[in-house]
Amino acid sequence: MSGSGARPGVFFAAAVSPDKIGGVERFSVELARQLNQKGWNLTLCFQAPPPLLVEQFLLAPGNVSLTVMRQQSGMGLSNALEFLRLMRRYRPHVLMYHLGGVVRWWPLLGRLAGVRRSVYWDGTSRTAEAIGYRAPRRVQIVMSALSASVCGSEFVKACSDREGIVPPEKSRVIYNAAANNCTLGDGEAFRRRFGIPDGRAVVLQISWLVPEKGIDLALRAAKRVLEIRQDLQFVFCGDGANRMEYERLAEEMGIAGHVTWTGQIEDLAGSGAFRAAEIQIQCSQWQEAGCLAVTEGISAGIPIVASRIGGLPELVEDGVNGFLFDPTSEVGLADAILALAADEQLRLRMGAKGRERAAANHDLVKNVTLWVDVLLSKLSH
């Protein structure tokens, strides 16, 4: 499918490697489906080619092209030249880009190349250092070519307004969303696949295995929990540069037998992970923009225990659909896990409240409809 055909096109540069069917991939497919209904094509530009299962998933709507730009962030000459090459090849009417930072030459270069509208998806978590950033005037001038920015949470919108890269009137919030009706697979099959012992309830974290996601804190909390009850298994879905370090830490703590490392799973929802889990945790240490894994968890009806940081409190209302804890408190995390592990009715009530929240604020079909309105706003085709 060529983006340069008779139909108008959206070019979506998603600065990720599509190695799984995750939040960005599900968003892309729903976006393609809705654009197709309006007579538009979608070109998806990733940092690496997808594996076959993911490629088939992405191409299913029938109006999708796939391409690769390995280095999408930055403002160097090679970045600009590669971007212009892609614009000449696909000739999109609309440019959309995600992650890697909003500040690029792309909106300006895109305009020169015939792009009529450019939109940034701001789903970027902020480090402590980035919270103090204020855009100099030269950056604001370069970025004046950007048509709009869509923020994945109110927290991100507040950060964006404070930073001043994008004028407040050019940005709005559309919450990150989950496919609320997607197939969640077989929980028992997931348990068998990863050798989770019978009789142990699964405490699930889905994330990169990096310091920003608080894996060391999760392990310290797990040790506290396991000193009180042994019928839990802590399951970490994901991979990352620090995996071996965390595996050694679990060994040193004497809890390795109660910890499972699944690595990256191509279709996490379909794998049965959410069906297998009784509790989901998110131990972020940085200012989380609006965690897609947590969005998927509340959609699946799992009570969440999450750091009180960044956009996570917009997903988890303390005492309603889960618990919030101080990001540095392994005791707070352990206490919340123990409270949920001890009370099945509490887990069920909180899980039901999570599903209500997902249906109201984080439904993929509804939220992508809002996205299409932003992308095609003021365009006649």
C-alpha positions in Angstrom: 0.0 0.0 0.0 1.6 3.2 -1.1 1.1 6.4 0.8 1.5 8.3 -2.4 -1.6 7.0 -4.1 -4.8 8.9 -5.1 -6.1 8.8 -1.5 -4.8 11.4 1.0 -2.5 10.0 3.7 -1.3 10.4 7.3 2.3 9.7 8.0 2.8 8.5 11.6 6.4 8.4 12.9 6.3 6.4 16.1 9.7 6.4 17.6 9.5 2.8 18.9 10.5 -0.7 17.7 7.3 -2.6 17.1 8.4 -5.9 18.7 5.0 -6.6 20.2 1.3 -5.9 19.9 1.2 -3.2 22.5 -0.5 0.1 23.0 1.1 2.0 20.1 0.4 -0.9 17.7 -3.2 -1.3 18.8 -3.7 2.5 18.5 -2.2 2.5 15.0 -4.5 -0.3 13.8 -7.6 1.5 15.1 -6.4 4.8 13.6 -5.9 3.0 10.2 -9.4 1.5 10.5 -11.1 4.8 11.1 -9.0 6.7 8.5 -9.9 4.0 6.0 -13.6 4.8 6.6 -12.9 8.4 5.6 -10.9 7.4 2.5 -7.4 8.0 3.9 -4.3 5.9 4.0 -1.8 5.6 6.9 1.9 5.1 6.7 3.5 3.8 9.9 7.2 4.7 10.4 9.0 2.7 13.1 12.6 2.5 14.3 12.9 -1.1 13.2 10.9 -3.6 11.1 8.2 -5.6 13.1 8.3 -9.4 13.5 5.9 -11.3 11.3 3.0 -11.6 13.8 3.1 -7.8 14.5 3.5 -7.0 10.8 0.4 -9.0 10.0 -1.5 -7.3 12.8 -0.5 -3.8 11.6 -1.3 -4.4 7.9 -4.7 -6.0 8.6 -6.8 -2.8 8.0 -5.7 -2.8 4.3 -4.8 0.9 4.0 -1.4 0.7 5.8 2.2 1.1 4.6 5.2 0.3 6.8 8.5 2.0 6.6 11.6 2.4 8.9 13.5 5.4 10.1 16.0 4.1 12.6 16.9 7.4 14.3 13.8 9.6 14.8 14.8 12.0 17.5 17.2 14.9 17.3 17.7 17.8 14.9 20.9 16.8 13.0 21.4 17.0 9.3 21.1 13.3 8.6 17.8 13.2 10.5 16.4 16.1 8.4 17.6 14.6 5.1 16.1 11.2 5.9 12.8 12.8 7.0 12.7 14.8 3.7 13.3 11.6 1.7 10.3 10.0 3.4 8.1 13.0 2.8 9.0 13.0 -0.9 8.3 9.3 -1.1 4.9 9.2 0.7 3.7 12.8 0.2 1.4 12.8 3.2 -1.2 15.5 3.8 -0.8 15.1 7.6 2.3 14.4 9.7 2.0 12.8 13.2 4.9 12.0 15.4 5.3 10.4 18.8 8.1 10.1 21.5 11.6 11.3 21.0 10.7 14.8 21.9 8.5 17.4 20.3 11.4 19.7 19.3 12.4 18.8 15.7 12.7 20.5 12.3 9.9 18.1 11.1 6.9 20.5 11.2 8.8 23.2 9.4 10.4 20.8 6.9 7.1 19.0 6.4 5.4 22.3 5.6 8.0 23.0 3.0 7.5 19.5 1.6 3.7 20.0 1.2 2.5 18.6 4.5 -0.7 20.6 5.4 -0.9 19.7 9.1 1.5 18.4 11.7 0.5 16.9 15.1 2.7 15.7 18.0 1.5 13.0 20.3 3.0 13.9 23.7 3.2 10.7 25.7 6.7 11.4 27.0 7.4 10.8 30.7 9.5 13.5 32.3 12.6 13.1 34.3 13.1 15.2 37.5 15.6 17.4 35.5 13.1 17.9 32.6 10.4 19.2 35.0 12.3 22.6 35.2 12.7 23.1 31.5 11.5 26.3 29.9 11.7 26.7 26.1 13.9 29.6 24.8 12.4 31.9 22.2 14.4 30.3 19.3 12.8 26.9 20.1 9.3 28.5 20.1 10.0 30.0 16.7 11.1 26.7 15.2 8.1 24.9 16.7 5.6 27.5 15.6 5.0 25.4 12.4 3.5 22.6 14.6 -0.3 22.6 14.1 -1.3 20.8 17.3 -0.1 18.7 20.2 -2.2 15.9 21.8 -1.2 15.1 25.4 -1.8 11.7 26.8 -2.8 12.9 30.3 -3.6 16.1 32.2 -0.2 15.8 33.8 1.5 15.9 30.4 -0.7 18.9 29.4 0.4 20.8 32.5 4.1 20.0 31.7 3.7 21.1 28.1 2.1 24.4 29.1 4.8 25.1 31.6 7.6 24.2 29.2 6.3 26.7 26.6 7.4 24.7 23.5 3.8 24.5 22.3 1.4 27.3 23.1 -1.4 26.1 25.4 -4.1 26.9 22.9 -2.5 24.4 20.4 -2.6 21.5 22.8 -5.3 19.3 24.3 -5.8 16.1 26.2 -6.9 12.8 24.7 -6.2 10.0 27.2 -4.2 7.0 26.3 -6.6 4.2 25.6 -7.0 0.4 25.6 -8.9 -2.0 23.3 -11.6 -2.7 25.9 -13.0 -5.6 24.0 -9.9 -7.3 22.9 -9.3 -11.0 23.5 -7.3 -11.6 26.7 -6.2 -15.1 26.1 -6.0 -18.0 28.6 -4.7 -17.3 32.1 -4.0 -21.0 32.8 -2.0 -21.3 29.5 0.0 -18.3 30.5 0.8 -19.9 33.9 1.8 -23.2 32.2 4.0 -21.4 29.7 6.0 -19.7 32.3 6.0 -22.4 34.9 4.1 -20.5 37.6 3.4 -22.9 40.5 -0.1 -23.9 41.3 -1.7 -22.1 44.2 0.3 -18.9 43.8 -1.5 -15.6 42.9 0.2 -13.5 40.2 1.4 -10.0 41.0 2.1 -8.5 37.6 4.3 -5.7 36.4 4.5 -4.8 32.7 7.4 -2.5 31.9 10.9 -2.1 30.6 13.4 -3.6 33.1 15.2 -0.3 33.8 15.6 1.9 36.9 12.9 4.4 35.9 10.3 1.6 36.3 11.3 0.9 39.9 12.1 -2.8 39.5 14.5 -2.8 42.4 11.8 -1.3 44.7 9.3 -3.9 43.5 11.7 -6.7 44.4 12.4 -5.2 47.9 8.6 -5.0 48.4 8.2 -8.6 47.2 10.7 -9.7 49.8 8.6 -8.0 52.5 5.4 -9.6 51.2 6.9 -13.0 51.0 8.1 -12.9 54.6 4.4 -12.8 55.5 2.8 -15.0 52.9 4.3 -17.4 50.4 1.4 -17.9 48.0 2.3 -15.1 45.6 4.4 -15.1 42.4 5.8 -11.8 41.1 5.8 -11.8 37.3 7.7 -9.1 35.3 6.7 -8.9 31.6 9.2 -7.0 29.6 12.9 -6.7 28.9 15.6 -4.2 29.2 19.2 -3.3 29.8 19.1 -4.1 33.5 17.4 -7.5 33.4 20.5 -9.5 34.5 21.1 -7.0 37.4 17.6 -7.5 38.7 17.7 -11.3 38.3 20.9 -11.3 40.4 19.2 -9.0 43.0 16.3 -11.5 43.3 18.8 -14.3 43.8 20.7 -12.4 46.5 17.4 -11.6 48.3 16.5 -15.3 48.3 13.2 -14.7 46.4 14.1 -15.9 42.9 11.8 -18.9 43.2 8.9 -16.5 43.6 9.9 -14.2 40.7 9.2 -14.9 37.0 10.9 -13.0 34.1 8.9 -13.5 30.9 10.9 -11.3 28.6 9.1 -9.5 25.8 5.8 -11.1 24.7 4.7 -10.3 21.2 1.0 -10.3 22.1 0.7 -9.6 25.8 -3.0 -9.3 26.0 -3.6 -12.4 23.9 -1.0 -14.3 26.0 -3.4 -14.6 29.0 -1.1 -12.4 31.3 -4.0 -10.2 32.3 -6.3 -13.3 32.9 -3.6 -14.8 35.1 -3.0 -11.7 37.3 -4.8 -11.0 40.5 -2.9 -7.7 41.1 -0.9 -5.4 38.9 1.8 -3.1 40.1 3.5 -0.1 38.5 6.5 1.2 40.5 7.6 4.1 38.3 10.3 6.4 39.6 10.1 9.1 37.0 7.2 11.3 36.1 5.1 8.8 34.2 3.1 10.4 31.3 0.2 8.0 31.4 1.2 4.3 31.4 -0.4 2.2 28.7 0.3 -1.0 30.6 -1.8 0.4 33.5 -4.5 1.5 31.1 -4.6 -2.1 29.8 -4.7 -3.4 33.3 -7.7 -1.4 34.4 -9.4 -2.3 31.1 -8.9 -6.0 32.1 -10.4 -5.4 35.5 -7.3 -5.8 37.6 -6.8 -3.8 40.7 -3.7 -1.6 40.4 -1.0 -0.6 42.9 0.9 2.4 41.4 3.4 5.1 42.4 1.8 8.4 43.2 3.7 10.2 40.5 3.2 11.9 37.1 0.0 10.9 35.3 -0.6 7.6 37.3 -3.1 9.2 39.7 -5.3 9.9 36.7 -5.5 6.2 36.1 -5.6 4.9 39.6 -7.9 6.5 42.2 -6.6 5.6 45.6 -8.9 3.3 47.4 -11.3 3.0 44.4 -9.7 1.0 41.6 -6.5 0.4 43.4 -3.9 1.9 45.7 -1.3 4.6 45.3 2.0 4.6 47.2 4.9 7.0 47.7 7.3 6.1 44.9 10.2 5.5 47.4 8.2 3.4 49.8 8.7 -0.3 49.5 6.6 -0.6 52.7 3.7 1.2 51.2 3.9 -1.0 48.1 4.1 -4.2 50.2 1.2 -3.2 52.4 -1.1 -2.5 49.4 -0.2 -5.8 47.8 -0.9 -7.6 51.1 -4.2 -5.9 51.5 -5.4 -6.9 48.1 -4.0 -10.4 48.3 -6.0 -11.0 51.5 -9.3 -9.8 50.2 -10.9 -11.3 47.1 -14.0 -9.1 47.3 -11.8 -6.0 47.5 -10.0 -7.1 44.4 -13.3 -7.7 42.5 -14.7 -4.3 43.5 -11.6 -2.4 42.6 -11.3 -4.4 39.3 -14.9 -3.5 38.4 -14.3 0.2 39.1 -11.2 0.0 36.9 -13.3 -1.3 34.0 -15.8 1.5 34.5 -13.0 4.1 34.4 -11.5 2.4 31.2 -14.9 2.5 29.5 -15.5 6.2 30.4 -12.1 7.7 29.7 -9.8 5.2 28.0 -11.8 3.4 25.3 -9.7 3.0 22.2 -12.4 3.4 19.6 -13.8 6.5 21.2 -10.5 8.2 21.8 -9.1 7.4 18.3 -12.3 9.1 16.9 -11.2 12.2 18.8 -7.7 11.8 17.3 -9.0 11.6 13.8 -10.9 14.9 14.3 -7.6 16.5 15.4 -5.6 15.1 12.5 -8.1 16.0 9.8 -9.2 19.3 11.3 -9.4 22.1 8.8 -8.5 19.9 5.9 -10.7 19.6 2.9 -9.9 16.6 0.7 
